[in-house]
Amino acid sequence: MQELEGMCTSIRPLLEVRLCIYDLLRCTFIQEPTRDFLTTVKNGIIAADFPFTQESESIFQGINQVKDYIHQNDILSETAYNSLHWDYTRLFIGPDELPAPPWESAYCNEERLLFQKETLEVRRAYLKYSFLPVEFGTEADDHLGLELDFMFRLNELALTEMDNKDWELLKQILTDQKLFLEEHLLKWVPALCNDIVNDAQTGFYRGMANLLRGFLTLDLKALNELLGHRGLVDLQCVEGEL
């Protein structure tokens, strides 16, 4: 138990940083940018020293691309705001053929059809935690923004269960995050990010795509390290003896 208590002190900062980054990414890709969101980006986490730039070249490149775009454009001006809206629309909404369709099923079957088996598999992962997207029934469950929102919500839950000292549930949440990365996000998002980088008209979305790609790769390593923490490993041993 003392080992698990000590674990809270050592891993809480990482969980809190992960929460912030998943929040940024889900807000970036779930809908067209709002002025409130762009204000937060301009004055908040992008303006500060962003974490993990030393650990990931892709994160370093992406953050610099976003910062350069912000420095060169007043993103709250009508011109820049409209440019960002148009870039998001042409990349992810249409009406023309999408260069970067934001759904897992579009990248996991040759016909790029939506609402395929990948959508149902993602829905099952959501329902395990009673997570039902706001746009349920009208937006495919495997939309990038929804998958990132799911990871954000699981991270919130992990912090809650850490406070509740429910170590078994904490371990299960971290395990399910790892599986969701391996079985879903990392199976298709790198290809999506390549398409965004190649087709985006603004450095903002090129940068966010590089940030997303680098962070998901790094996050899988982080989750492997968290699950390998002595406290959680010892918990597994205790469970095995019961």
N, C-alpha and C positions, 0 to 999 in steps of 0.2 A: 504493500500500500504506500509506503514512504517513497518507493521508487516511482510509483504512478503520480504521486503528488509533485515530486520533483520534475516529472515529465511535463506537467502543465506549464511550469515556469520556462522550460526550454523550448517548447514547441508553440506556445501561444502566439509569440510574435510572428512566426511563419504563417500560422493560420489567419492572423489578422491582415497580413500583407496579401495573402492569396485572396482574401475576401475583397479587398480594395481593387485588386487587378481584375478579378472576375466581374466586379461591378462595372468597372470602366469598359470592359470588353462587351458585356451583354448590352449595355446602353449604346455602344457604338454600332452594333450590328442588328439590333432588334427592330429598329425603325429609323425613319429619316431623322437627321439631327434637329433637335430643338434649340432655341437660343439659350434656354436654361442649361442644357447639356454642354453646349459650346462654351458658355461662361465658366462652367465647372472645369472643363478641360483646360481652358486658357489660364485660369487662376489657381487651379488645384494641382492635381497629381502630375500633370505634364510639365508644369512650371517648376516643380521641385526636382530633387535628385531622384530619378526613377530607380527602383530596386532591380537588381539582377542584370544590369547592363554590363557588369564585369564578367558575369557567368555565361552570357549568351550574346553572340555576335548579331543574331537576328533581332533580339530585343534592343540592343545598342543602335543598330541601324534604323529600326522602326521608330524609336523615340526621337532620334535626330531628324528623321524625315518629318515627323509631326511637328516638332519644334521649329524646324526651318519653315514649314508651311505657315505656322502661326506668326512667326517673325516677319514673313514676307507679305502676309495678308491680314487685314483686320477681319477676323472670322465672324465678327458680329455685324459687319457692314452688309448692306443689302446685296452687293455684288458677290462677295465671298459666300454669304449664306445661300444664295441661289445656286452658286456653283457647286457647293457641297450637296445641296438637295438634288440637283440634277445628276451628280456623280452617283449618289446612292441609288436614285431611281433607275438610271440606265444599267447599273451593275446588278441590282437585286430585285427590281420590281417589273420593269418593262415600260412600254408595251412591246418593244422589239425583242428579238431573241436575246436572252440574258447571257452576257459573257461570264458571269459568276453566279449561277443559281445557288441560293443559300440554303439548300436542303440536302441532307445526307443521301436520301434515295436518288437524287439527281446525279450523284457521283458514284453510286454503288451498283447501278445497273446500266447496261449499254444503251437502252432507249432513253435514259435520263427521265424516266417517269416518276411522278410523285405518288405519295400514299402507297408505297410498296412495303415489303416485309420489314425493311429498315425502320419505317415509320411505326409499325406495330411493336417492334422490339424496343424502340425508344419509349413508346407509351407505357410498356410494361415496367421499364425502369422507373418512369415517373410515378406510376401508380403504387409502386412499393412504398413510396414515401407520401402517398396521397397528394401528389403534385399534379394539378390540373391546369394547363395553360389558360390564360384569360381568353385567348382566341381559339379555344378548343372547338373543333368542328368546322372552323373556317380557315385556319392556318394549320398546315401539316406540323405534327409534333416534332419532326426532325429538322425544323428550321434552326439555323445556327444560333440566332438570338435566344431561342428557347432552350437549346442544349446548354448554352453558357449560363443562362438563368438558373437552370437546374443545378449546375455545379456551384453557383453562387449560393443557392438556398441550402445545399448540402453542407457547404462550409459554415453557413450561419448555424445550422443544426449541430455541427461538430463542436463549435464554440459553446453552444448551449449545454450540450451533454458533458463537455469538459467541466463547466461550472457545476453541473448536477453530479459530477463524479460518477457518471455511468460509463465506466471504462469499456465495457463490452460493446455498448451501442456506439461509442466513439470509434472503436476499432472497426465495427461493421460499416460505419459511414465512410471512413477513410478507404476501406477496402472497396466499397461500391463506387467511390469516386475514381479509384485506380482502374477498376473494370470498365467504367463508362468512358474513360479516356482511351483505354486500349481497344475496346470493342466498338466505339463510335467515333468520338471526336478525332482521334489521331488516324483513323482509317480514311478520312476524307478531307479534313480541313487543310492539311498541307497542300493538296491539289487545288482546293478553292483559293487558298492564299496566293498560290502561283498565278492563278487566273486574275485575281484582283490586282496584284502587282503589275501584271502585263497589260491590263485594260483600264485601270483607274486613270482618270484625268487629273486628279489632285494628289499632291503629296500626302495629304491627310489620310486618305484611304490606303494608299500604298504603304504608308508608315504603320497604320493600324494593322494591316494584314501581316507585315513582318513581325510586329509585336505579338500578335496572336499566335503565329506559327512558332516563334521562339518560346513564348511562355508555356504553351501546351506541352512542348517537348521537355522543358525544364520542370514543369509541374509533375510530370510522371516520375521523374527522378526524385523529386521532393517527396512524393507520396511513398515511393519505395523506401526512402530513408525514414520517414515517419513510421511506417509499418514495421521497420526493422529496429525501432527504438527499443532499448532494453526493457522498458516498462511494459510495452505491449507484447513483446516476445515472452516475457515472464508470465504475463496474463494468459497467453496461449498455452504455456506449459502447465499452469495451474488448472486451466479448463480441461486439459487432457488427463489430469490426475483425478478429476471428479468422477 
